[in-house]
Amino acid sequence: MAGPVRRRARVTRAWDELSATDRQVLLQAARERRRLQAERDARETALWAVRHQR
């Protein structure tokens, strides 16, 4: 028979210690990075399509 089940102690993460304002700033920065990356990807895809048309 297995031993007693132990509950894991809650791990404190850096995110949990940030203020709400700091979280919003980080989230906004991440959104901006994703938006810029999507724009770069779209340009690269368009260039690739033009170069590989036959």
N, C-alpha and C positions, 0 to 999 in steps of 0.2 A: 504494500500500500504506500502511496506517495505521502511525503511529509506535508506539514501544514502549508497552505498557500500564503505566501507573504505578499503584501501589497507594496508596490514600489513607492518609495518616498517621492513626492513631487519634486521634479528637477526645476530649479529656477533658471530661466533663460534670460539672456540679455534683453530680449524683446519685452519680457514681463516687467523689467525695471525701467523701461523708457517712459517718459511722460507722453500723454496723448498727442501733444504738439510734435514731439520728436517722431512718433510713429507716423503721423500724417506727412511729415517732411520726407521720411524714408519711403513711404508708399508712393508719394508723388514723384520722387526721384526714380523709383523703379518703373512707374508707369511711363515716365518720359523716356527712360532708356529703352523700354520695349517699343514705344512708338517710333523712336529714331531707328531702332534696329529693323522694324518692319518696313520703314521707308527705304533703308539701305537694301534690304532684301528685295523689295519690289523693283528698285532700280537695277540691281544685278540680274534679276530674272528677266526684265525687259531687255537689257543688253544681251543677255545670253540668247533670248528668243530671236532678236534681230540678227545676231551673228550666225545662228544656226538655221535660218530659213533657207529653203531651197526652192 
